[in-house]
Structure formats: C-alpha cells, structure tokens
Amino acid sequence: MKDNPFKFGTVVDGVHFTDREEEIAFISSHLRSENHLIMISPRRFGKTSLIRKILKESDRKHIYLDLQIVLSEEDFASQLLRRVYRISPLLHATACIHGMGDDQALGLQCRHSGSSS
C-alpha cells in the first residue's frame, strides 16, 4: 500500500504543498493590486498554507493572527495591536510620544530616554 503524500491538520510547505499554481497566481496578482482579499472555504482546505506560502514569497507587509486562540474582544485588540507595532515600530514610537502607547493591558511598554527633573 502506498503512503498518502498529503499532510492534513497542519500548515504545510515544501514537498507537502502541491498543485496550487492557479490559486497562487490569482491571489498573488490580487495582492499586488493592493486590493483586499477574502478567502472562504471549508476547514482543512489549505487556506492558511496557501496564504502563508504567497506572503512568504512576497515583500508585502502582513499580520497573521490565529483567531482560534483569541479569548475575547480585548484579547483580539491586544494581539492585533502587538502585531501592528511589530511590523511598524514607528507607529509604536509615535503612540508613545503622544502618550497613547504605554498600556499594560496590551503588554506594550514605551521606553523613554533620559529623565526630566
């Protein structure tokens, strides 16, 4: 009996990622046009693997957030903001300058240089 060449239940890449050239071309073209993209399909059809492969091969900034691990609206906001600051440190610095970024609930901290007397 032959081994099943497909891997299920996890994000795949490399030899386990096969036969998606048409989808890769369509989605890559769509992302280059700077439009939004919504993908809908049943669970376990390879959406995450497909998007991760395309983004890995592009230079487009992106945020990946697994909504299955989000516990509440506050947790969603916190995780999303943390990821935004990760790809855009200037945004975090601007928030700190304006007194908006030192929020313990988000697990973020502004670093101030020097001290005022």
Secondary structure, 3 states (H helix, E strand, C coil): CCCCCCCCCCCCCHHHCCCCHHHHHHHHHHHHCCCCCCCCCCCCCCHHHHHHHHHHCCCCCCCCCCHHHCCCHHHHHHHHHHHHHHHCHHHHHHHHHCCCCCCHHHCCCCCCCCCCC
